[in-house]
Amino acid sequence: MDHFIYKNGELYAEDVRIAEIAEKVGTPFYVYSTATLERHFQVFDEALDGMEHLVCFAMKSLSNVAVLKLLGNRGAGIDVVSIGEYLRAKAAGVPGNRIVFSGVGKTREEMRIALEGDIRQFNVESEPEMEALSEVALSLGKIAPIAIRVNPDVDAKTHAKIATGKKENKFGIPISRAKEVYAHAATLKGLDVVGIDVHIGSQLTDLEPFRLAYRKVAELCETLRAEGHNIRRLDLGGGLGIPYTRSNEVPPLPSDLGQVIREEVGHLGCEVEIEPGRLIAGNAGLMVTEVIYVKSGEDRDFMIVDAAMNDLVRPSMYDAHHDIELVKEPQAGAEKQPYDIVGPICETGDTFAKAREMNKVAAGDLVAFRSAGAYGAVMASEYNSRPLIPEVLVNGDQFAVIRKRPTYEEMIARDIIPEWL
């Protein structure tokens, strides 16, 4: 569910008119719903009710500090994959004991900062990383808590670029080598091996891959305990998919995933961590843009909007679908026609949709891209020297800009001309 609905012929974010935000902030912009973010976190938390657990928001999906504070205030942990993300989480007031540090390429400097600032655990992904982390921890007089990420070789049946649990992917250690890697970790004096980590991909719409991966983790947990390892925590990753279209097909619910977790690992008595990102943030956000021109081509009409692939790269990068709606509610039975919906960037790839059936539009109309809260603003760039677009947070009948649009002068001022020029 989300809180973007039509009222009185206009699209609203909770109790705020989208058109009012556009008037005050300008287009394009991202807008997020507090009520939706809170609700989506809550349903994950409730899915594991009765089990010792922590829901860690995967902030790579949406890293604005205001959003992190909002979720942190509700008790969320945070899953980070860089020291920049770690520092954003700390800036949002999330304590280190609720921050999990994932990622395949942590540097020694990143390890040092996280250890000095406090960390719940590192999810380590290779033997060289384990050895480096142990050395850094000992140099600081600390012990680093770790879970070792295992690669279960399970096909998540998702987009190839966001599958992470097959043997050809770069993530984790082969589960077939887990016993020897855990044995090695136990000899490293700077580490405390607390658990097992697994994550198989993103935008999964079938629970069976989760079940297969968790079953392998359960078997590994029992094997490692028999070998003398004190496995007390399971990080089961995230990846549950969201509906990107308003069709009758509904992906599994967090409660469904929770039931799979209970059935496959509940008997182990471990604390469970999960790392949802997309399902918390995705349908909690829109990207709003304005039509610049409607252009007639040889065999199609183009809707040219002021947002571009640098603002929302998912359609270009993943062939991703976003439902696109007019901010002004169309009249019932109004005429529709197909448009190629494109941005101003000098790339044919700057195309959001082809032959999309839409109500007729004109220059100046506002258009909203749904399900844009996850992997939208975080993947944006300044390609074509286009400033990053604002992010706005709505709470009931109020809204605030939580990242402003930089001026062209601010953007250009970051470049430095050397003295010899």
ABEGO torsion letter per residue (X at the ends): XBABBBBGGBBBBEABBAAAAAAAAEOBBBBBBAAAAAAAAAAAAAAABGBBBBBBBBAAABABAAAAAAAAAAGBBBBBABAAAAAAAAAAGBBAAABBBBEAABBAAAAAAAAAAEBABBBBABAAAAAAAAAAAAAAGBBBBBBBBBBAGBBAGBBAAABAABAABABEBBAAAAAAAAAAAAABAABBBABBBBBAEBGBABAAAAAAAAAAAAAAAAAAAAAGBBBABBBAEBGBBBBABBBABBBBBAAAAAAAAAAAAAAAGBBBBBBBAAAAAAAABBBBBBBABBBBBAABBBBBBABBAAABAAAAAAGBBBBBBBABBBBBGBBBBBBBBBBABBBAABBABBGBBBBBBBBGBBBBBBGAABGBAAABBABGGBBBBBBBBBBEABBBBABBBBBAAAAAAABBBBAAX
